[in-house]
Amino acid sequence: MRNTNSSDDETSSTSTNTVINNLNFECGVCKDEYNNLNRQIQVLHPCGHSFCKRCVDKLSMCPICRKLFSHVSTNWIIQGLIEENEENSVKNIFNDIHPFYMILIKYKKKIEEAYIKYDCDRDYLSADQSRLIKEIIINLKGINLDSDIVEKSMIPKWLKTNILKNLEKINNYNNTMNSELLELLPFCL
């Protein structure tokens, strides 16, 4: 009878991930990494050596064993591992982005439209700009935001100035909400 211990499964999963991470996902000819577009991993038949699609299209014989190949096929097992690896890399990239920048990315189009539509040197804000600022500040509330991050960001001056003006409100939002809720608690009983 087989012992199905979760720690054995975790060890197996960890060792599989280690093997996947240690695989060389690059073409032996051009040294570029395999991908899902023009650098899919191709297997030469009958020798079995693998290279990217772009290089295989230029070859008439295997560059390793110098044998002529009769046909080519995609190595779907390795290609699947590459796709999984690419998806995890993309997820990890977004996990590393500061929430401030994620909100700027979310509002990128609106910020650009307001920047183009309205003169930057005006002393007053349009209704659209004011609405956009309020929307962004509401989304920033609760984020621990440092003035250096805002100062270094490449956003329009009118937006940067208003975020910096409201920085204390943005950073103290969670504390304010908690204290207001605590005041209401006796009435909830």
Long-range contacts (C-beta under 8 A, 24 or more apart in sequence): 20-81, 20-84, 20-85, 21-85, 23-78, 23-81, 25-78, 25-81, 25-82, 25-85, 27-51, 27-52, 27-54, 27-55, 28-63, 28-64, 29-55, 29-59, 29-63, 30-54, 30-55, 34-78, 34-79, 34-82, 35-82, 35-86, 36-79, 36-82, 36-83, 36-86, 40-74, 40-79, 41-74, 41-75, 41-78, 41-79, 41-82, 42-72, 42-73, 42-74, 42-75, 43-72, 43-73, 43-74, 43-75, 44-69, 44-72, 45-69, 45-70, 45-71, 45-72, 45-73, 46-70, 50-75, 50-78, 98-149, 99-143, 100-140, 100-143, 100-145, 100-149, 100-150, 100-153, 101-153, 103-136, 103-139, 103-140, 103-143, 104-136, 104-153, 104-155, 106-139, 107-132, 107-135, 107-136, 107-139, 111-155, 111-156, 111-159, 114-156, 115-156, 120-156, 120-157, 120-158, 125-158, 129-158, 129-159, 132-159, 133-158, 133-159, 133-162, 133-163, 136-163, 137-162, 137-163, 137-166, 137-169, 137-170, 140-170, 141-169, 141-170, 141-173, 141-174, 142-170, 142-173, 142-174, 143-170, 143-171, 144-171, 145-170, 145-171
